[in-house]
Amino acid sequence: MRYMLELTLNGYKQVFEVIAETLKNWKVWKVRFMDGGEAVLFKCGSIWMQRNEDDLDRELLNAIGEKIDHSNLGIALS
C-alpha cells in the first residue's frame, strides 16, 4: 500500500511516500523522500525506530512516525 504524506517540521514542508510492507513478520514502513532519500521505519510498542543504516535524526523520525500514526492510512499500529 502506497501513500503520500506531507510533513511540516521546523518551517520546512516535506512530501514523502510511505509504503507499508511486511518484512520477516515485522510491519515496516518504507519512507521515500522527494530528494531520493529512503528510510525503513518500524514501531516497537509506542517507539518509532529505524534501520541502523538510516540516518534520520530523532526529531524527524518521531515526526514521521506521528504523522503515520495520525493519518487515516489504516496501516499504523497503536
C-alpha positions as CSV (number, residue, x, y, z in Angstrom):
1,M,0.0,0.0,0.0
2,R,1.4,3.4,-1.0
3,Y,0.5,6.7,0.5
4,M,1.7,10.3,0.0
5,L,2.1,12.3,3.2
6,E,3.1,15.9,3.9
7,L,5.1,17.0,7.0
8,T,6.0,20.5,8.1
9,L,8.9,20.5,10.6
10,N,10.9,23.5,11.7
11,G,9.3,25.6,9.0
12,Y,10.2,23.2,6.2
13,K,7.5,21.4,4.3
14,Q,8.4,17.9,3.1
15,V,6.4,15.5,1.0
16,F,7.2,11.8,1.2
17,E,5.8,8.5,0.1
18,V,5.1,5.8,2.6
19,I,4.9,2.2,1.6
20,A,3.5,-0.3,4.1
21,E,5.2,-3.8,3.9
22,T,5.8,-6.9,6.0
23,L,9.4,-8.0,6.3
24,K,10.2,-11.2,8.3
25,N,6.9,-10.9,10.2
26,W,7.6,-7.2,11.1
27,K,5.3,-4.5,9.9
28,V,7.6,-1.9,8.3
29,W,7.1,1.5,6.6
30,K,9.4,2.4,3.8
31,V,9.7,6.1,3.5
32,R,10.8,7.7,0.3
33,F,11.7,11.4,0.2
34,M,11.4,13.6,-2.8
35,D,15.2,14.1,-2.8
36,G,15.6,10.4,-3.4
37,G,16.5,9.5,0.2
38,E,14.9,6.4,1.8
39,A,14.4,5.0,5.3
40,V,12.7,2.0,6.7
41,L,10.8,2.6,9.9
42,F,9.2,0.2,12.3
43,K,7.4,0.5,15.6
44,C,8.3,-1.3,18.8
45,G,5.4,-0.6,21.3
46,S,5.0,3.1,21.1
47,I,8.5,3.9,20.0
48,W,9.4,4.5,16.3
49,M,12.7,3.1,15.2
50,Q,14.8,2.9,12.0
51,R,17.4,0.6,10.5
52,N,20.9,1.2,11.6
53,E,22.0,2.4,8.1
54,D,19.2,5.1,8.0
55,D,20.4,8.4,9.4
56,L,17.2,10.3,10.4
57,D,17.6,12.4,13.4
58,R,15.3,11.5,16.3
59,E,13.0,14.6,15.8
60,L,12.4,13.8,12.2
61,L,11.9,10.1,12.9
62,N,9.3,10.8,15.6
63,A,7.5,13.4,13.4
64,I,7.2,11.0,10.6
65,G,6.0,8.2,12.9
66,E,3.5,10.5,14.5
67,K,2.2,11.6,11.0
68,I,1.8,7.9,10.1
69,D,0.0,7.2,13.4
70,H,-2.4,10.2,13.0
71,S,-3.1,9.8,9.3
72,N,-6.0,7.7,8.4
73,L,-3.9,5.2,6.5
74,G,-5.2,2.0,8.1
75,I,-1.6,0.8,8.4
76,A,-0.3,2.3,11.7
77,L,-0.1,0.2,14.8
78,S,-1.4,1.6,18.1
